[in-house]
Amino acid sequence: MNIRILNSKLSVAVIFLTASTSVFAQQKPTDTTKTKDIDEVIVTGVFDKRTRMNAPIAISVLKSELIEKQVPNSAADLLKNVPGVYVNSSLGEIRNNVASRGISAGSADGTFAYEYISMQEDGLPVTNTTYFNYGPDFFLRADATIAQIDAVRGGPASITAANAPGGIFNYISKTGGNKFAGEIRAKYGVQGANNSGYHRIDADFGGPLGNNWFYNIGGFYRYDLGARYPGYPFNNGGQIKGNIMKKYDRGTIKVFLKYLDDTNGYAQLIPTRNYSDPEPAEGFSSSSSLLIPKLQYNSQDFIHGGNVDYNSGRLVGNKYRSIGLNWDHNLGNDWKLFLASKYSDNAVAQNSIGNSFVTSVTDNVPYALLMGTVGIGNYSFRDALTGQEVAAVTAGLGTSGVTYNVTKNLLSGQGVQNNSILMSPLNFYENKVKESMSQLTINKKWKNMNFSFGGYYGYSDVWRFSGINGIALTTLEDRPRMLTLNFTGGLYYPTTTNPFNLIPGAFQVTNKDGFAQGAGSTGDLLEFKAKQQQGAAFFGHTWDITDKLTLDWGIRYEKIWIKGENIRTFLTNTQVTNGNVALTPGPDNNPYTIYDNNTLVKLTNVDYDRQIENFSYSAAVNYKFNNNFAVYGRYSQGSKAPDLDVFFASNRPETIGLLNPQSRKTQQVEMGLKSRTTYFDAFITPFYSLLKNVPVGAMADNGAGGFYTTPTLYNENETWGVELETNIKPITNFNVRAVLTLQDPKVKQGYYWNLKSPGITDDEVVSYSGTTVAYTPKIILNVTPNLTIGKAFAFLTWSYLGEREGSNTNIYKLPGFSQFDLGLGYNFNENLSALINVNNIFNKYGVMSYQRPGSLIQQLAGFESFTQVEYDAAVANNTPYFTVAIPPTSAYLTLTYKF
């Protein structure tokens, strides 16, 4: 971490937190075709500021001129312009997945992403803690206030930032200059087959206040129906950011403020055919959505009392309020001080379905999840809006158990899978996190050496309340309709005295809108309270041994304290008296309305208090043959504290004793070759990375209508690869920018749980060592030729993502694919310009993640349970499965006025 300064008399230390850049807000459009990137002076991730040619570090700098020409899916999407970085932004603004150099747990999307990198704004982490469905991209947006992005991969990132062995991605804000200047951007777009609207306005203003005070303020507002329009806005909200800077004789002081209030959806898995060349199943397209209609559903809050209010139209609401201070000061006699500090108040409230699961009405598992048992009698499915019966099923008891007979089927989507509907869990997560973080760095320049030492402290106060608020039953179609379910007959609750005990009656399984309750422990609520403290001390030394040879090394010691309390409810929808089973009546005092029959059995509290110590180091040498060619080599060992999920998973008294958190450990070796000529520059970086202590667990059926979490296993992944970044300019008005990653990610030591029959007794650990790491491509390519003719300009980006394994067991490969994005622009004058972007111009259905086919239980078990026999049968029968792909073709018009 570092700071970028305006005063050329000041030098800045290595671990400085980048607060701002020079007067980008005041710059007119520049000629971006010049291949000068390798001369860029960098400060992020180095021990003293120097050019890329002189620095033994792999870093890319994305300037505002490049950023503003794109329409990214998210802030993370911009990192596709960086070699060595894998980005999955297919879900939308939030829940992206970013990994560097194969340092990944092989996750499909943003559920467990950002574990090994630091996403920063102005040099400090956006958030200092991550866990399931909570991470930095819930609060990070790229807008007109961004001056540039510094992207450091591997190497010294473990020393210069907290929790960042994979890399640092620093989004640097513009600051005011000597003249008032700014810009306004207005953007309108049409997206997908629905031509749904996208409306956005960005603004940024900055200038002097007098007496060496400067300011900058800006932000955006966006109203977006979404490329996969669900019937209500997919993204709606914005942010405002500002900073004020005081320059004085011996330094600068900057104060940063940010307020974000944004509501975001994320794309859902849709039914898919063809495993070698995936395409949406009949009745679906790349613009389809499985989000449920906008409806309100309330359920009991068994922890705090009252209700849990759920509204599907709220999607995921994200709020972020922060204030930060960066102060750099010249102490004299070549001593420098830098202090960076930030306080933030973060909140995420999720009202959105999780993955939808296709299930047959002849499968007893969904009935058991909704009612706690199966029934002997008649099931009736009706359209919740019209009341029309669309399916009827008769259940009887045969010699092999309960059998089902479909007597009416008017359901949609039966060409995809006959006799099937969708079950969508209503996941709610309420997160409130208050954080403070500070870093102090002292820098000393002595002769041809630079010494940096200091400390970091981060504090996170985390509160989370979550659970499955209910289950929505819908039709299997684009923008599905809600279904109600009624049952008439006898619910089967065997007892020791009566193995064929039936409770007769007419039961309402769902309410009038089509919402059911997760029966018993399926509907358990969880509350987590955690306080995490992270303290670190670091030291760095840079020595210019000669004018050609530089030594760079550093160490970091960290200690992490995590203390918390997990509260879990245990629920039931039946009561047993003298061996007799009866349904609980619920708050409406009616036992036949099953959708609200859950009652509290008990609350359990689990306390924990753990400490973890980490030690990291990195060393490198850089040799500059001449001004046009240099090489470097680096070795690094890094550590990262485990995510809070490891602690949250230990929420039962009988398993808390198994809590043994392990830090993620990395080893990395890299070599850099930097070269430039009149017509091009190139940065080539071969690398090796080893990631240890990758946690693996599973959610399993307990055989009693509920689930349990398996003990955590720890694996190792290694990756060999090479990165290439180049800018080629053969003629004045034409240039090509290209980034390429070639890598071979392997599971060096891997295990998973083979879940057999329901219950824990026959679970077994199986090895898959030697396979390829899931969701980690071997090839990532991004090539952009740019052409300028007079006032007009054009560019075409070709992106290629190689095939990826769909699981660590390597049963199914997600095919590689190309995507093409087009940009056409015209500068009317020095102030006004127009730009047309067409993303995914050939509407390629490029699959980024998938959900295995099979029964509901098989889908819940995850892709690690997908066997070769099952896969071969699915291919032979063209069995539908579920996928998320890149967004469909979308076009945008942007008008920009700079002054």
N, C-alpha and C positions, 0 to 999 in steps of 0.2 A: 504494500500500500504506500501511497506517496502523494505529493502535492505538486501541481504544476503552477508556476508563478509568472508574474509579469515583469518583475524587476530583475534585469539581467545581472545586477550586482550580487544577487542572492543565489547561493547554491542550496540544494535541498538534499536531505538524506534519503537513504534507501527505502525505508519502510514508511515513507510519508504517504499520507492519505490524499489522493488526488482530489483537490477541491474544485479546481476550475482550470480553464485554459485561457490563453490570451484572447484578444478581442474578436472571437468568432462572430459574435452578435453584430459586429459592425462591418464585417467583410462582405464585399460584393462577390458574386459568383466568380470562381477562379478557374483556371485551366487545369483540370484534373488529369489531363493526359500526360503530364510530365512525370517521368519515372524518378521521383525524388523521395519515395517512401523510405528507402534504405538510409537516407540522411536524416530521417526524423529523429529529433531529440526525445528520448523516452525517460520516464521516471518511475512508472509503475513496475514493481518487481525487481528493481535494481538497487544497488547500494549507493550509487550516486548517479545523477542524471548524465546521460551520454547518448550518442547516436546509436542506432541499431547496428551500424557497422562495427562499433567499438564495444558493444555489450554482449556478454556471453549468455544470451537469453533468447527464447523463442517468443516473440511478441509481434502482434499485428495491430495496426492503428487504423480504425475505420473513421474517416472524417465525415463531417456533417454533409459535405457535398455528395458523398456516396449514399449516406443514410436517407437524405430527403428525396432521393430519386426512386425509392422503393415504397411499396405498400406491403409491409410485413404482416404476418398473422399475429405476431406478438413481438415484444421487445427481444425475446430470446431468438426469434426468427432471424434477426440481423446477424447473428453469429454464424450463419451458414457461409458468410464471407470470410471465415477464418479457417485456415487449414488445421487438421487434427481434431476438429470439433464436430460432434454429431448432435444434431438438433431434430427433435420430433415436436413440431408445433401444430400437428394435425388437429388437436382438440380445440385450438383457438387461443385466446389471450392468456388463459391460465392452464395450469397442469401440464406445462411443457416438460420435455426431458432434454437435458443438456449434459453431455459427457465429453471428456477430453482424453485423447490417446488411449481409448479403450478402458479407461478407469471407470468402470460402471458395474453395477450389480446385475445388469442385463434386464432392467425393468422395461415394460412395454410403453409406459407413458409417464406422466408426471406424478403418479401416486407416490413413488419413492425416488424422485429425481433430486438433483442438486445436492446429493450427499457429499460429493467430493470436490466441489468447486465453490468459489465465493462470488456471488452476484453482488456487485457494489454500485453505489451511487456516490460520486464525489469521494471515493476512496475508503468508505466504510461499508460494511455489509448492510444490505437492505434489511435483513433480519439475521440474528445470530443463532437461530435455532430452526430446525426443520423436523417435520414428522408427517405422518400420513395425512394427505390433503391439506397441508400447510407448508408454504415455502415462499421464496422471494418473488416469484412471478405473480403472486396474488397482489403485489403492491408495486411492481415495476412496470412502467409504461414509457415508451420512447415517443417523444414529441419534439416540437420546434425548439425546446430549451436545451436539447442535447447538442453539445459541440463535437464530441467524438467518443469513441469506445476504444479503450485499451484492452487488448486480449492477450493475456500471458498464459502459456501452456506449460504445465509441469514445472520442473526445475525448481527455481527459488520460491515458488508460490507457497510452499510449506513453511518457509521462513518469514515471508513478508506479509502473510495474512493468516487469520484464524480459519481453521477447518477447510483448507484449500489445497490439498495435495495435487488435485487435478488441474487447477488453474484459477486465475483471477480475471473476471470480466467487469471492467470498471466503466460505468456510464457517466461521463463527465459533463457537467453543466456549463453553459455559457455564462460569462460575466460581463458586466458593463465596461465600456471603454471611454475614451476622451470625448466622443461625440454621441449624441442621441441617435440610436439606430434600432432597427428591428425588422420584423416580418410578420405577415398574416398569410396563412394558407387555408383555403377552402376546398374541401374534397367531397365529391359525390361519386357513388359507385352503384353498379348493378351487379348482383351476385347470383351465381348458380342458375338452374333452370327456372326457379321461381322469380328471377329478376328482382329479388328483394333489395331494398334500399339501404345504402350506407351514406350517412351524413356526418361530416366531421369538420371542425374548425380548430386550427392551431394558431397560437400567437406567441410572440416573444418580443420584449422591448428591453432596452438597456441603455445606460448612459451615465454621465457624471452628475453628482449632486453638489459638487463644489468642495473645496478644502480637502481634495484627495479622497473623497467618498464617491463610490460608484455603486450602481444597482443593476439588477436584472430581474425581470419578472415575466412569467409566461405560463403556458399550459395548454390544455385542450378540452374540448367537449365532443362526445361522439354518441350518435344515436344509430344503432346498427340492428337491422332485423335479422341479419345472419345469412350466410350462404346456404345454411340448412334451416330455413325459417320454421320455427315451431308454432307459430300463431301469435307470438308476442315477442317483444324485443329480445335479442340474443345478447347484445352488449349495450349498456346505456350508462353513461356517466363520464367522469373526467377527473382532472387534477389541476391544481395551481401550484407552481413552484416559484420561489423567489430567493434571491441572495443579495446581501449588501456587503460591500468590501471597503475597508479603510487601508490606504497605503500610507506608510510613514517611513521615516528615514531608515529604520533598521528592520522593516518587515511589513507584513500584511496581516489583517484580521478579516475573516469572512464569517458571516452568519448565514445559515441556510434554513429555509422554511419550506415545508411541503404539506399539502393536504390533498388526499386522494379519496374519492367516493365513487366507486365504480361497481356496476353489476354485470356479471359475466356468466354466460353459459359455456358448456363444453360439449363437443360433438359426441354423439352416441354411436355405438357399434350398430351396423345395419346388416341384414341378411345378405349373403354373398354366395355366388356360385363359382366353380372352377378354381382349383388350387394352383394351377400353373400360370394362369392368366386371369386373376380375379376380376369379377365384375358384379355389380349389384344384382341381386336376384329379381325375378319378375315382379313388377309392381313397385320396385324401388329404383333410385338413381343416386348419383353422387351428391344430390341436393336433398336427399331424404332426411327426415328427423324422426326419432322415436321418443322425443320428449312428450310427456303427457300434457293434456290440456291444462289451462290455467285454472286451478281449483284450490280450495281451502280444505285442510283436513287437520283436526285437532285430536290429540291423544293425551293420555294422562302422563304427567310428570311425576314419577314414583320416587324421585330423589328430593325435589324441592317443593312439591305440591303444585296444584293447579294443572295447567295444560302445556303441552308442547305444541305451538302453533306452526303449522306447515302450509306454505303456499307455493305451489310449483312454479308460479310466474316470477317468484323472487330470485330463482336460480341461486347464484353465489354472490353475495354482497360483500365487498371488500372496502375497508376503510383504513387509512394510514395517515397518522399525524406525526410529524417529526420536526425537531429543531436541532440544528447542528452548528458547531463552531470549529473553524480551522484557524490556527494561529501559528505563523512562522516568524521567528525572530532571530536576528543576528546578534549573538552575544559578544562578538568581538574576538579578535585574535584567532580567527578561523573556526570559532565554535558557533554552531547553529542549534536552534531548538525548534521543534515542531510539536504542537499539541492538536489533536483532533478528538472531538467528542460529539456524541449524538444521543438524544433521547427520542424514543418513538412509542406511540400507543397504537397498536395494531388490532384489527378485528376482522374475522371472517365468519360469515353466517351463511351456511350452505343449506338451501332448500332445493335439492335437485335429485333426480333419480340416479342410482348407480347404473351399472350395466343392466340392460334388459335381458331376460333369459327366455328363450322360446321353450315352451313345454307343452306336452300333449295333455289333453283333457282325459286321457286314459292312463295317465301316470299317477300313482297314489302319492308321490312325494309332495306335489304342490298342495294337495288336500291336507296332508299331515302338517305342512308348514302353516297353513291358514287356520286349521281347526284344532291342531294338536293330535289328531287321529284321522282315521278314515271312516267313511260311513257306508252303510248298507241301505240303499234307497235311490232317490232320484235327485240329480243335480240340474239346475236350470241357469243358463247364462243368458243375460239380457243386455241389450244396448241401454246404457245408463241414461242416455238423453231421450230416446224414443220409447223405451219400455218394451221393444220388440224382442221376443225370444230368438236368439241366434244359434243356440246349441243346447242340446239336452243329452244327458248321460245317465244311464242306469248302472248302478253298482250292485253286484251280488257276491255272495260268498261261495267260492268253489273249492275243489279239493286242493288246489295249489294257492289258495289265498283269495283276495278280492279280485274280481274280474270286472271290466268296464265295457259297456256296450253303448255306442253313440247312436242315439235314435233321431237326432236332428242336427244338421250341420249347415248353417247359413253364414258361417264365419268368413271373414276376409283372409286373403293370403294363404289359402289352402293349397295353391300350386307350389308354394315354397315348402310347406310342411303340413301334411294333412292332420286334421283334428287338433290343431295347435293354436295357442294364444300366447300372449306375452305376460310375464310377471316382472314387475319393475319395483325393486325395493326403494322406499322413500328414505334416502339417507339424509340425516340432518347432522351437521357439525357446527357447533358454535364455539368459536375460539376468541379469546381475549388475551393478548400478549403485550406486556409492558417491558420495554428493553432500554438499557443504557449501555453504551460502549465508549471507551476512551483509549487513546494510544498516545504515548509520549515518546518522542525520539530525540536523542541528542546526537549531533553529528560533529565530528572534528576532522578538519583537513590538515594534514601534516606532511610536508614535502610532497612526495608522489603517492601518498596513501590517503585513504578516506576510512574513518572509523565511525560506525553507527551502533548505538546501543539504546535500549529503551524497554518499555513494557506495555502490555495490553491488558485491559480488564473489560469483560462483558458480563452483563447480568440480564437474565430473562426470567420474568414471572409469568408462567403459562397457566391458563385455565381453559379446559376443554370439556364440553358436554356433548355427547353424541349417542347415536344408536340408530336402529332401524325403526323409523317413526310409523311405518306401515308398509303395505304392499299394494301396488296398483295393478289391477287386472285390465288388460287392454287387448284390442284386436291386433293381429299381425299385419300391419300396413303402415304406409307413410302417414305421419301425423295421426297416430292411432286413436281410436275411440275407446272410451271407458266402458267396462263391462261390470255388471253386478252378478253376484252368484248367490243363489238360494239352494238349500238342501232340505229335502223332506224324506224322513226315514229314521234310521237309528244310528247314532254315533257309537263307534265300537271302542269301549274302554274296559279291557279284560282286568279282572282282579284275581287274587289267589283263590277266592271262594267261588267266583263265577267267571271262568275263562271266556265266556261268550256274553259279556255284559253289554247291553245296548241301551242307550238313552234315546228314547223316541221323541219325535217332534218335528216342527217346521222351523228351520233355522235360517237366519239371515247371516251369511258368511261375510258379506261386504255391506257397507252402508249404501245409501241411495246413489252416491257418486261413483262407486266402484272401488272404494278403498277397504282393504282388510287389515287385520292386525296380525303381526307375526306372533303365532301362538307360543305361549310359555317363554322359554329362554331365547327363542328366536327374536323376541322383542325387547331383550334386555337393554337397559340404559347404562351408560358409563360416564363417570365424571373423573377427570384427571386434574390434579393440581401439582405443579412442579416448579421448583426454583433451581435454575442452572446458573452457576458462576464459573467463569473461565478466566484464569489469570495466566499471563505469559511473560517471559523475559526473553529478549533476543539480542544477538550481537552480529554485526556484519563488518567485513573488512574487504576493501578493494585496493589493490596494489598495482600500479602501473610500473612494472619492473623495468621495462624499457618503453620506448615510444611505440613499439610493436606488440609487446607481450604484457597481458594483464591477468592477474590472479584475483579471483572473486570467491569468497566463501562466507558462510554464515551458519549460525546455530539458533535453535529455539527450544525453550523448555516451557511446557504448559502443564497446568493442573486444573482439572475440571471437577467441580462439586455438583452433584445432582441429588436433590432431596425432594421427595414428593409423597403424594397420597393418591391412591386409586380407589374409587368407589364404584361398586358394581351392584346392580339389582338382580335378583333372581325372581322370576315371575312364574305364574301358573294361571291356567284358565279352567282348572278343575279343583275340586276339593274332595278329600276322602274322609268319610266318617264311618267308623265301625266296619271297614272293608267295603263300603259302598261309595261309588264315584258319582259326583254330581257336578254340573257346570256352575262356575261362579257367576253371579248375576251382573257384575259390572256396575258402573255408575248409574245406568238407567234402570237398575234393579230388574233387568230382563235377561235371564240366562240364554234365551234363544237368539239374542243379537250377539253373535260370536265376535263381531268386529270390535267390541269394547270390553270383553270379558276378562282380560288379563288383570290379575291382582298381585300385589307384592307379597312374596314369601319371606324374603329377608334382604337386608343390605349388608354387604361386606366391605370393610375398609382394609386396605393393604398399604402399609407404610414402607418406604425404602430410603436409604441414605448411602450413596456410593461415591467413591472418589477414583479418578482415573488420572494417570500421569502419562505425558507424551514427551518424546524427545525427537527433534527433527534436525537434519543438517543437510547442507548442499555446498558443493565446491565446483569451481569451473575455471578454465583458462581460456583466454581469447588471444589469438595471434593474428595480427593484421599485416599481411604481406605488403600491401600498398593501399592506397585510397580506394581501390576498386575490388579488392578481394581479401576476405578474412575467414578464419575458421575458429570454432570453439568446441570444447568438450565439457560435459557436466555430469556429475553423479549426485543423486539426491536420495535421501530417505525421509519420508514424511509420515505424519500421523494425523488422525482425525478422530474426534470424539464420536461415539455412536449416536445416531439419531434417537430422539426421545421415544420412538416406537418400541425400542427394546424394553424400556421401562414401563410404558403403557400396557404392553402385552402381558405383564406380570400382574394381573388384576384378580387373581384367586389366591386365597390363603394357602392352598395346597401346592401352589407353584412358585410362590415368591422366593422360596429358598433356592430355586434354580436360577435366579437372576444373577448372571455373571457377565456384565457388559464388557465387550472387547473393543478396543480402539481399532479403527481401520488403519492398516499399515500399507505403505507404498514404497517401492524402490523404483528408481528411474535412471536410465542412462540415455544421454542424447548427445548428438554431434551436430553442429550447425555449419553450413557452408554458405557464405554471403558473397554475392558477386554482382557487379553492375558494369554495363558498358554504356555507350551513347544511346543505344536503342532499347535496352531492357535492364531490369534488375531481377535477381532471383534469390530466394532464401530456401535452402534445402536442409531438412532436419531429420535424419534417421533417429529412431528412438526405440527404447525398450521400457516397458512398465510391468510391474508385478503388484497386484492388489491382493492383500490378505484380509482375513476375517470378514468375508462377505456373508451376511446373515441370510439364512434360508429357513422358512417356516411354511406352514400350510393351515388352512381352515378346514376342518373335517367334520363329517356327520357323526354325532354321538349316538345315533340309533334311537333317540328318544325325542325327536322333533327339535333338536337343538344342535349346537356346534361346539367344538373345542379347538384350541390352538395347539399345534404340535410343538415340542421343544425345539429351540433354535439350533440349527447346524451352521458351521462356519466353513466357507470355501475359499479357494484362491483362484484368481484369474491372471493370466499374463498375456501381453500383447507386444509383438514386434511390428514396427511400421516405419513409414517415412512420410514427411510433410513437404509440400512444395507450395510456395507463394511467389508469383511472378507478375510483373507489369511490363508489357511489351509495347513500344511505340515506334513502329517503323517509319511513319510519316507524321506530319504536324497535326492533322485533324483526325487521326485514327489511333486507337490504342486498345489493347486487350489485357484484362486482368483475369488471372486464373489462380485457383487454389485446388490442390489435389491432396488426398490422403489415401495411402495404401497401408493396410494393416492386417495382421493375422491374430485375432483374439482367441485365446484358448483357455479352457477350464483346466488349470493345472491340477487342482484337487477339488472334486465336486461331489456332493451328496444331496439326496432329496428323500422325502418321505414317500414310500409306496403305501398308499391307503387302500386297504382291502375291504373287508366287510365293515359296516358301521361300528364305531367304538374303537378304543385305543389298543385293545389286547393284541391284535394281529398286525399293527403298523410295523413297518420295517424300513431300515435305512438302506438305500441303494446308491451305489457309486456311478457317476457318469464322468469321471476324470478323463481328460483327453479330448473332450468334445469342444465345439466352437461356442463361445459365449453368446447367449441369446441377445437379439436386438442390437447387435454391434456389427455394422457393415464393414466389409473388407475394402470397399472402394467408395470414396466420396469425392465428387468432382463438381466444381462450379467455375464456369467460363463465361466472361462477359466482354464481348467486343463493343466498343463505343465509337460512334462516328459523328463528327460535327461538320456541317456544311452551312456556312454563313451563320444565321441566327437559329437554325434548326439543328437538332441533335437527335440521335436514336441509339438505342442499345438493345441487345438481345442476350438474355441470360439462359445458358443451358446448364441445368443441374442434373447430375446423375447420382443416384443412390444405389449401391450394389445390394445384392441379395443378403438377407439377414435370417439367421436361424430363429424360428418361432418359439424355441424353448432350449434350455441347456441340454436336454436329452436329444436334440437334433433330429426330431421326427419330421418336422415340416419347415421348409424354407419360404420366407416371404420373398417374392420375386423382386429383382432389381427393376428400376424404371427411370425414365428421363422426364424432366419437366422443363417447359420453355416459357419464359416470361418476357414480354415485349414492352419497351418504353419509347414513346415518341414525344418530343418536346420542342417548344419554340420560345425564344427570348424576344418578346416584342420590343423591349428596351432594357436599360440597365436595372429597372425596377420591377417590371411585370413579366411573368413567364407563365406558360401553360404546359402541363404534362399529362399525357394519357398513358396509363399502365394497363396492360392486359396480362393477368396472371394465369398460368396453366392454360395457355392458348389452345392446346389440343384436347383439353378436358380429360387428361390422363387419370385413370383411377389407380393411383399409386398407393398401395396398402402400407400403412405404418404399424398397425397392431391388429391382433385378431383374438377371437375367443373360440375355443375348440368346439366342434359339433358334439352331439350326444345328448343324453338325458340331462335333466336339471342337476342331478347330483354330480354327473361328470363335468358339466360346465362349471359348477361351483368349485370343484376340486382343482381347476386350472389346467394350463397347457402342459405342466410337467407330468400330468397323469395321462397324457395322450400317448397311446402305444402305437407301434408300427402296424400291428394288425388292424387297429381301429382306423388309422390313417389310410391304409390301403383300401379298406372297405369303403371309407368315405369318398375316396377318389373314384373308385369303381362305380359307386352309386350316385356320384355327383351330389352328395349330401350337403345341404346348406350349412354354412357356418357364419360367423359374424366378424366384420372387419371395420376398422376406421381408416379412411384414406385421406390423402391431401385434399384441400378444398377444391371445389369445382371451378370452372372458368369464371373469372370475375373481371370486370373492367371499371376503371376509375379515372375521373377527370379532376386534376388539381390545378387551381389557380393560386399563384404565389405573388405577393407584392412585398418587395424589400425596400427599405428606405434607410 
